[in-house]
């Protein structure tokens, strides 16, 4: 079955703008992914070459072109500061499923931005993509990410034992699931004009 192109949404919350990536995001994106503290639970090392940013941005467009998902840049609405990104990937229309991911700049942690951005993207996805299930994963040492997922309504469904090697350490991964009937949409998600 041929995939359709998927338009990357532009969404607005009370504090955030979610939008397609642009070339101008290369610098903040490199700063985000080259930060070893931010990347400490990822299954890949921090970036060391700036060209990775351009490839990442191109891959964001590739996801939409292939119809397999979307990845949006997240900015703070008040001043345009780059917050990070949020994504729905591995979209399978036949199964009505996808996977959620996000990565935020360390200075933006602890303000509820991950929850707010993910809520907006999930609201769009359940409506636009007619999803029934969204999956997410988190390193078992990443309690903050687990709290974000639980605030969004995700249920921890299991543990993948020794699934990753992170910075040379073998690590376990929690698997979370959110089913459409359990989804509680945000009060005021809106699309950007």
C-alpha positions as CSV (number, residue, x, y, z in Angstrom):
1,X,0.0,0.0,0.0
2,X,1.4,3.4,-1.0
3,X,1.9,5.9,1.8
4,X,0.6,9.4,1.6
5,X,2.5,12.5,2.4
6,X,1.8,13.8,5.8
7,X,1.7,17.6,6.4
8,X,3.7,18.7,9.4
9,X,1.3,20.6,11.6
10,X,1.7,24.1,13.1
11,X,0.1,24.1,16.5
12,X,-0.2,26.7,19.3
13,X,-0.8,26.2,23.0
14,X,-1.0,28.9,25.7
15,X,2.8,29.0,26.0
16,X,4.3,27.2,23.0
17,X,4.4,27.1,19.2
18,X,4.9,23.8,17.5
19,X,6.0,24.1,13.9
20,X,7.9,22.5,11.0
21,X,11.7,22.7,11.4
22,X,13.6,25.4,9.4
23,X,17.2,25.7,8.4
24,X,17.6,28.4,11.1
25,X,17.0,25.7,13.7
26,X,20.4,24.1,13.0
27,X,22.3,26.0,15.7
28,X,19.9,25.4,18.6
29,X,19.4,21.8,17.5
30,X,23.1,21.2,17.6
31,X,23.3,22.8,21.0
32,X,20.5,20.5,22.2
33,X,21.9,17.2,20.8
34,X,25.5,17.9,21.7
35,X,24.7,18.4,25.4
36,X,25.9,15.3,27.1
37,X,23.6,15.9,30.1
38,X,20.5,16.1,27.8
39,X,21.6,13.0,25.9
40,X,22.6,10.9,28.9
41,X,19.7,8.5,28.5
42,X,19.6,8.3,24.7
43,X,20.7,5.3,22.7
44,X,23.2,7.4,20.7
45,X,26.1,9.6,21.9
46,X,25.9,13.4,21.8
47,X,26.5,15.0,18.5
48,X,30.0,16.1,17.8
49,X,29.6,17.5,14.2
50,X,27.4,20.3,13.2
51,X,26.3,18.6,10.0
52,X,24.1,16.3,12.0
53,X,21.7,19.2,12.5
54,X,21.1,19.6,8.8
55,X,20.6,15.9,8.3
56,X,18.2,15.8,11.2
57,X,16.2,18.7,9.7
58,X,16.2,16.9,6.3
59,X,15.0,13.7,8.1
60,X,12.1,15.6,9.6
61,X,10.9,16.5,6.2
62,X,11.6,12.9,5.0
63,X,9.2,11.6,7.7
64,X,6.4,13.7,6.5
65,X,7.2,13.0,2.8
66,X,7.2,9.2,3.5
67,X,4.0,9.5,5.5
68,X,5.5,7.8,8.5
69,X,5.3,10.6,11.1
70,X,6.0,14.2,12.0
71,X,8.6,15.9,14.1
72,X,8.0,19.5,15.1
73,X,10.2,22.2,16.5
74,X,8.9,23.7,19.8
75,X,9.3,27.4,20.6
76,X,8.3,29.4,23.6
77,X,5.5,31.7,22.4
78,X,6.4,34.7,24.6
79,X,9.9,35.2,23.1
80,X,10.4,32.6,20.4
81,X,13.1,30.7,22.3
82,X,13.9,27.2,21.0
83,X,12.5,24.7,23.6
84,X,13.2,21.5,21.7
85,X,11.2,19.1,19.6
86,X,8.3,16.7,19.8
87,X,7.5,13.8,17.4
88,X,5.1,11.2,16.4
89,X,6.9,8.5,14.4
90,X,6.3,5.0,13.2
91,X,2.8,5.8,12.1
92,X,1.0,2.7,10.9
93,X,-2.4,3.7,9.5
94,X,-3.6,0.1,9.3
95,X,-3.0,-0.4,13.0
96,X,-3.9,3.2,13.9
97,X,-0.7,3.4,16.0
98,X,2.4,5.6,16.3
99,X,5.2,6.4,18.8
100,X,5.7,9.6,20.7
101,X,9.1,11.1,21.4
102,X,10.5,14.5,22.6
103,X,13.7,16.2,23.5
104,X,14.0,19.5,25.4
105,X,16.8,21.9,26.0
106,X,18.1,21.6,29.6
107,X,17.2,25.2,30.4
108,X,13.6,24.4,29.6
109,X,13.2,21.5,31.9
110,X,10.9,21.7,34.9
111,X,8.4,24.1,33.3
112,X,5.8,21.6,32.0
113,X,6.8,22.3,28.4
114,X,7.3,18.6,27.4
115,X,3.8,17.8,28.7
116,X,2.2,20.8,27.0
117,X,3.9,20.2,23.7
118,X,3.1,16.5,23.7
119,X,-0.5,17.2,24.7
120,X,-0.9,19.4,21.6
121,X,0.7,16.9,19.3
122,X,-1.3,14.0,20.7
123,X,-4.5,16.0,20.3
124,X,-3.7,16.7,16.6
125,X,-2.7,13.0,16.1
126,X,-5.8,11.5,17.6
127,X,-7.9,13.8,15.5
128,X,-6.0,13.9,12.2
129,X,-4.4,10.5,12.1
130,X,-7.4,8.8,13.9
131,X,-4.9,6.9,16.2
132,X,-6.1,4.2,18.6
133,X,-2.7,3.7,20.3
134,X,0.4,5.7,21.0
135,X,3.5,4.1,22.4
136,X,6.5,5.8,24.1
137,X,9.7,4.5,25.7
138,X,11.9,5.8,28.4
139,X,15.2,4.7,30.0
140,X,14.3,3.3,33.4
141,X,16.7,5.8,35.0
142,X,14.8,8.7,33.4
143,X,12.2,9.4,36.1
144,X,11.4,12.8,34.7
145,X,10.4,11.5,31.3
146,X,8.3,8.8,33.0
147,X,6.5,11.5,35.0
148,X,5.7,13.4,31.8
149,X,4.3,10.3,30.1
150,X,2.2,9.5,33.2
151,X,0.8,13.1,33.3
152,X,-0.2,12.6,29.6
153,X,-2.2,9.5,30.6
154,X,0.3,6.8,29.4
155,X,0.3,3.6,31.3
156,X,3.6,1.7,32.0
157,X,3.1,-1.6,30.2
158,X,6.4,-3.3,30.7
159,X,10.2,-3.3,30.8
160,X,12.5,-4.2,28.0
161,X,15.4,-5.7,29.9
162,X,18.9,-4.6,28.7
163,X,17.4,-3.1,25.6
164,X,20.0,-0.3,25.1
165,X,23.6,0.5,25.7
166,X,23.8,4.1,26.8
167,X,27.3,5.6,27.2
168,X,28.7,2.1,27.6
169,X,26.1,1.1,30.3
170,X,23.5,-1.5,29.5
171,X,20.1,-0.1,30.4
172,X,16.5,-1.2,30.6
173,X,13.7,0.6,28.9
174,X,10.1,1.2,30.1
175,X,7.4,0.8,27.5
176,X,4.3,3.1,27.9
177,X,1.0,3.0,26.0
178,X,-1.8,5.4,25.6
179,X,-5.1,4.1,24.2
180,X,-7.6,6.4,22.5
181,X,-10.4,5.7,25.0
182,X,-8.1,6.7,27.9
183,X,-7.0,9.9,26.2
184,X,-7.9,13.2,27.9
185,X,-7.4,16.0,25.5
186,X,-6.0,19.4,26.6
187,X,-8.6,22.1,27.4
188,X,-7.6,24.5,24.7
189,X,-5.4,23.2,21.8
190,X,-5.5,25.4,18.8
191,X,-3.9,25.4,15.4
192,X,-1.7,28.3,14.5
193,X,-3.1,30.7,11.9
